[in-house]
Amino acid sequence: MKKRNVLMLTLALAAGSVSVVANQARMNEEVAITAEQEVSKTSVEATDLPEPVKNALAATEFEGWAIAEAALIQDAEKSLYVIKLTKDEETKTVKFTPEGEKAN
């Protein structure tokens, strides 16, 4: 009876070890996939922003705000214009798609 219990315990521990190794391998693979995605950031002059983005910034919501900095952030899946605005001593950052749609 003791030999059977020891055998069952040994099998259970071996199965648990295999599970841990498999989970670790999957996590390493996910990290590798994430690391392969390149993200680029390019500074953009306000005058070089796409017309839809300029039109969105001309909306009443941004009246009185000036563009302090703008950049195009791109990865394999999407592109966003990240724009830092200033008004007096306040600053805020807004993001737009190249089509001029506000992004989160």
N, C-alpha and C positions, 0 to 999 in steps of 0.2 A: 504494500500500500504506500509506504514511504517513497519507494522508487518511482511509483506512478505519479505521485504529487510533485516530486523533484523534476521529473521529466516534463510534466505539464507546465510547471513554473519556468523551466528552461525554454520551452517552446514559446510561451507567452512573452518572455523577455526578448527573445530573438525576433518575434513578430513586431514588437514595439520598436526595436532598434531599426528594422527595415523601414517602418513607417516614418520615423524621424529622419532617416537618411533621404527618403523619397521626398518628404516635405522640404528639406533643406535644398535638394537639387532643384525643385520647382521654384523656390524663392530665388535661388541664384539665377535661374533662367529668366525670371521676370525682371530682375535687376539688370541683367545684360540687355534685354529688349529695351528697357527704358533708357539705358545709357546710350544705346545706338541712335536714338532719335536726336538729331542735331537741332538746336535752336539758334537762330541768328538774330542779332540786334543791329540795326543800321540807323544811324542818326538821319533825320529828315528835316530839311528846312521847311518852314511854314508855307512858303510859296510853292514847294514841291509836293504838298499833300494832294491826294486825288480830289477832284471837284466834289464828289459826294461827301467827303469828309469835311471839306471847307464849307459846304452848304449846311451840314449838320452843326458845325461850330458857329454858324451865323444865326442860329436859332435864338429865340428870346431867352432860353434857358442859360445861354452863355454870354449874354449881353454884358459888356463891361469887363469881360475876362480877356486876358492877353495870353498868347502862346509863349511859354517860357522855353519849353523843350518839346521835341517830337521825335519819335522813333518808330520804326517798323520792326515788329517782332514776328518771326516766321519759324514754323516747324513744318514737318512733312504734311500735316493735316490742315493747318490754317494760318492766316496772316491777320495781324491786328496792328492798328496804329495806336500807340500809347502816347497821350499828349498831356503834358503838365501845363496847367493854366495858373495864372496869377491874377489877383485883383486886390489892389492895395497890399496888405500884408498877408492875405489869405492865399493858400495854394490848394489845388485839387488836381487829381489825375483822372482822366477819362480815357476810355478805350473805344475804338470804332473798327468795324470791319471795313475793307476797302470800298464796300458799297455804301458806306455812311451810316450803317446801323450801329446803335450804341451796344456795346458788349459789356459783360460783367467783369 
